[in-house]
Amino acid sequence: MISKKLEAALNEQINAEFWSGYLYLSMSCHFEAQGLNGVANWFRIQFQEEQAHALALIDYLHARGGQVLLGSIANVPTSWASVKEAFLATYEHEQKVTGLINALYGLAEEEKDYATRQKLNAFVAEQVEEEENVTHILDSLNLIGEDRSGMYQLDLELAKRTYTAPAL
């Protein structure tokens, strides 16, 4: 059985994961409308990953006898001035999510809930990967600058990304 305190925190994280997915879907829609289908593809896959994260936490909470309480999802931004601005926002958001996961991990330790701590190890590793991936894209965007052919090439590269369910 999971503690009520940890159950509440996991429910908050489930909401945060769905909000993240909604954010990335909004980014995908924004860039698809601009004809940047590769960028849109990258964000759509991020949307799918965030949904998978939320579902993994839902399944875990059920497995531990907890109750899932889905809250409303707050509004997300719907436009960005540039691809770089969107990826900067993504990096900042992923850093925030890393903080949320770390806080959950700390709470699991505080509650001496070693099963939850073990479950969260995968989320900790996932966040390292998330931040690293966005950093590489930002590095590319910095190299490209205002070069439209460079942006075209990056868009083609991002179009190659395919969804792989995270091992959570």
N, C-alpha and C positions, 0 to 999 in steps of 0.2 A: 504494500500500500504506500502511496506517495503522500507526503505531507501536504496540508492545505496551502501552506506558504509556497511550496515549490509548484504545486498544481496551478496556483494563481499566476506565478511567474511564467510557467510554460504556456499558459493561455495567452498571456501578454505577448510572448514571443511568437506564438502562432499568428496572432493578429499582425505583428510586425512583419512576419514573412509574407503574409498575404498583401500587406501594404506595399512591401518591396516589389512584389510581383506586379501589382497594379501600377506602380511607378514605372517599371521597365516596359510594361505593355503600353503605357502612355508615350514613352520615349520611342518605342517601335512604331506606333501609329504616326507620330510626329514626323519621323524621318522617312517613313514610307511615302507619306504625302509629299515629301520634298524630292522623291525619286532616288533617295539613298537606300536602296533595297538591301544592301549588304549591312549597313549600320542598323537598319530596321531588323534584319535577321538576327544580328548579335543580341539586340535588346529583347527580341521575342524569345530567344533561347534563355536569356536571363529570367524572363517571366516564368518560363517552364521550370527552371531550376528552383526559383523561389516557391512556386507551388509545391514542388516535390519536398522542399524543406518543411513547409507547413504540414503537409500530409504525413511526413515521417514523425513529426512531433505529435500530431493527432494520434497516430497509430501507437506511439510510445505511451502517451498519456492513457489511452484506453488499456493497453497491456498492463499498466501499473495500477489499474483500478480507479483512475482519475476521471473527472468529468470535464469534457471539452465544452467550453462556452465561447462561441464565436461572437465577437463584438463587431460593431460597424467599422467600416474602413474609411478613414479620413480621406478627404480630397487630396489629389496629387497634382503637381504642376502638369501643364499640358503643352508647353512650348519652351524651346531653348534657342538662344541666338545662334548657336553653332554646334557642330559635332563636339568640338573641344569642350565647350561649356557643359554639354550633357555628360561627357566622360569625367570631367572634374566633379560634377555633382554626384556621379556614380561612385567615384573614389571616396568622396566625403561620406556618402551614405554607407558604403561598405565598411568604412572605419567605424561609423556609428554602430552598425550591426555587430562588428567585432567586439565593441564594448558591451553590447547587450549579451552576447554569447559568453563573454568573460564573466560578466556579472552573474549569469545563470550558473556557470561553472562554480563560481565562488559560493553561491547559495547552496548548491548541491554539496559542496564540501562542508559548509557550515551545518547543514542538516544531516551530515554523515550519510548521505544518500549516494553510495558508491555506484549503484547501477545507473543513476542519472548522470553522474559525473562521467562514467564510461561512455554512455550514449553521446554526451556532449563532446567527447574527444574528436569525433568525426566532424562535428560542426566547427570546432576550433581549427582543424586542418583545412576544412573547406574555406574558411575565411582567409587563411593565408593565401590559398590559391586565388580566391576572388580578388583580393587586393593586388596580387602580383599580375594577374591578367590585365586588369585595368591600367596598372602602371605601365605595362608594355605598350598598350594602345596609346596612352598619353605620351610616351616617349616617341612613338611614331608620329603622332600629331604635331609634336614639337619640331621634329625633323622636317615634316612636310611644310609647316608654316602656312602660307597662303597659296601654295602650289596646287592648282586645281587638278593637274594630272596625278600628283601624289595622292590627293584625296580620292581620285578615281581608283587608283591602284589599291588603296587601303579598303575602299568600299568593296572591291572585288574580293579581297582577302577575307574580309569579315563575312561575306556571303557564303564562304566555304564552311563556316562553323555549323556543326550539327549537334543536335541534342543527345546527350548521354546522361542517363539518370544518375544522380549522385549516389554514391555508396554510403547511405546513412542508415 
